[in-house]
Amino acid sequence: MDEKNRFSNFDLQQVAQLPAEIAVFAEQQSTDIFNTANFWGNPNFPENYIPELIEIYYGNTIRSNGSDICILNGQLKDYQIHNFDSNIQSIAVQIDGRWAYIEVEGREILNKLSGVVLPDVVVEPSTLFNSVFKDENKVSHPRDRKISSPRKVSSISINIHPEFNQVEASQKFPEFNTSVESWQQELDALEQKLQQQQKIIYALNIQQAGEVTLNLCFDIGNMKQKFEQQKEKIELLKQGLEIIINCPSYTLKNSQLQNWVVSVEKKVKKTAKNSYDQTKAILTPKIETLKLQLEVQVKELKTKLKQQLKKLENGNEITN
């Protein structure tokens, strides 16, 4: 499809009204230029405007699951795991459904930030945990990050003066109770079950019916499966947090926005580092302990099975 045919006549007319030094980017950065054109004539936000929803997009494309950074009422609600280098081609900021700032190849081409009061952002560990598990494929294979539909906002797809619906935005981000503590509780519960099972194995004698041993084998199999799932998730969590900690910083032309984004990223990295350290100090040793307990139980149960089989063989020999 011809590039121009992807956009409406209205879009093309809007671009034609842009200054030549901005319109020249349309061929390489068409999405950002068309968004700039659609919002070029919009007034700035009112003085001391406090945003409800702020979304930041790095690069000229958008994943189907949203922006790179999403902040709702001063709280980080979503953070995309990525491995872009710091030399990205464009950065765009959307505030309450309106494009407020767009920068292309280090040049500021749209700035409607005047009057906006950028909030002091709160970053909860649970948000980063959810980002890691939501972007599991990016964590497991960070270099295979796939990008889908372009970040196109045309005159047809968006209301130029949208009314932001806070209820809809809140429903977009369900609350999760994810923390190192919650993982520790799950591992503690698994350890308690293993301890109870261990008592049964110790009490088991070769005179008991084989059905008891078979049930124990089944239970240990289930425990091992749960353990492996927990272990895999915790390793994934550590990998994801490491990616966040080592994520490169981005330089913006606008100093107000640059300072604010840097402050947000610093909080994100600090929260990720604290969670990573907690995970290594609390969850990793617990995983090793559970692994040893499972190995001991499997070994002891195998011994019990051999004893029962030998007893059965001896019994058959006497019968014959």
C-alpha positions, 0 to 999 in steps of 0.5 A: 500500500502506498504510504500516503494512502494509509492516511486521510486527506485531512491528515495530508492537509494538516501535514502540509500546514506544518513548518517545512523543517518539521514536515520533512520528517514525514517520510521517515517518521510518519506516525509522529509527524501525523500526530504532530499535525493533528494536534499542532493547532491545539491550545496548551493545557490550562495553567497549573494543569494536573494530569490524570493519565500520562503515557510515554512512548519510546520509538516510532511504534507502539506495542499492542499492550500500551505505552512504555511508561504509564502513570495514573494519578501520580502512580506508576501503573505500567512499565514496559520491559525493553532492551532499546539502546539510548539512541532511539529515533523519537519520544512522544508523551500523551497527557489525558488522551492528547499528544502533549510532546513529540521529539523526533531525531533529537528535535522538539517538534511538538510541545504543549506542556506549558501549564502542565504540573508533572507529578511526583510519581509513586513506584510500587514493587508490585507494578514492576513485578506485574510488568515482568510477568506480563512481558515474560517473552521479552524477559526470556528472550530480550532481543526478540522483542516484537513491535506491532501496530504503528502509533497512528492517531488520525482525525478519524481514530481520535477526538481532538478534544477527548474527555478523559474517563478516569473510571475506564482508565482505572479498569484498564489497570487492575490491582495486584498484590504482588511482592517478595513477601507474597512469594515468601508466603507461598514458598513457606506454605510449600515448605510446610506441606513438605514437612508434613509429608516428610513425617509420613515418609519417616513413619512409613514401614515396609509392612504398610500397603503399597497404596500408601507409598503410591499416594506419596509418590503422587503427592511428591510429584505434585509438590515437585511440579509446583516447586519447579513452577515457583522456581521458574517464576522467581528466576524470571523475576530476577532476570526482569528486574535486572533488565529494568535496573540496566535499562539505558537512560534517554536524553530529551531536548526539553529540560523540564520533561527530561528532569521529570523522566529521569526522576521517574526512571531513577525511582523505577530502577531503585525500586527494582534494585531493592526488589532484586536484592530482597529476592536474592536474599530471601527467595533464592535461599528458600528455593535452595532449601526446598530443592534439598528437601524434595531431593531427600524425600524422593531418595527416601521414598525410593528406598521405601519402595525398594524395601517393599518390592524386596518384601514382596519378592521374598514373600513370593519366593516363600509361597512358591 
